[in-house]
Amino acid sequence: MAQGEQEERKQYKMAQENIWLVSLEEYIKAGVHIGTKIKNKQTKKFIARVRSDGLAIIDVIKLDERLRLSTKLLSRYEPYQILAVGRRETARKPLQMLNKYTGINVYPKRYPPGLLTNPALDIFKDVDVVIITDPILDRNALLDAYRTGKITIAFVDTNNSLSYIDIAIPANNRGAKSLALLYYIIAREYLRNRGLLSKKGELPISYEEFMEKGLEEEEE
């Protein structure tokens, strides 16, 4: 049986058993599966296929599995023990909404020196887990998290390295819709896993409300 057919059957089975964090159609609509034309050797295992134009397509099954694993880990920590960072403009609104609904610390702009390393600073954050939106743009935060022994969870696109990352979530970490859905899921699952929402409870808004409006979707 061809690998593509095996993946399709697995996706169908997951859909039938209703074990997706959101439906496969919702993932596809938000573009979480759209990678880049650059394929890092370390992220090849997350690529389902490559389009005729060279654009890599991320394996949504692996995305869903690792997102579920990450949210279960995050739920073991209080909001003040977690920090999510994202320098990319399309990450600004998703991070702000994550903070609004969960209380998790966020820093939706350029990472400042000392945020994780200098207790003398007013902005210093003494946390245990750091969520990285893009290991390239947020490299300084990633390195500081690694140097200070934090658990690091990162969204990795096909052009990213897995260095210094404890849990890599393969996903489009550029697009406004994609980041909105990803951080919406983190917020919802964090609250569900901590008993603040029922197991099938939903946030009072749609994931589109997590989205930074008016920004171009980046595909490559």
Secondary structure by P-SEA (a helix, b strand, c coil): ccaaaaaaaaaaaaaaaccccccaaaaaaacccccccccccccccccccccccccccccaaaaaaaaaaaaaaaaacccccbbbbbccccaaaaaaaaaaccccccccccccccccccccccccccccbbbbcccccaaaaaaaaaaaccbbbbbccccccccccccccccccccaaaaaaaaaaaaaaaaaaacccccccccccccccccccccccccc
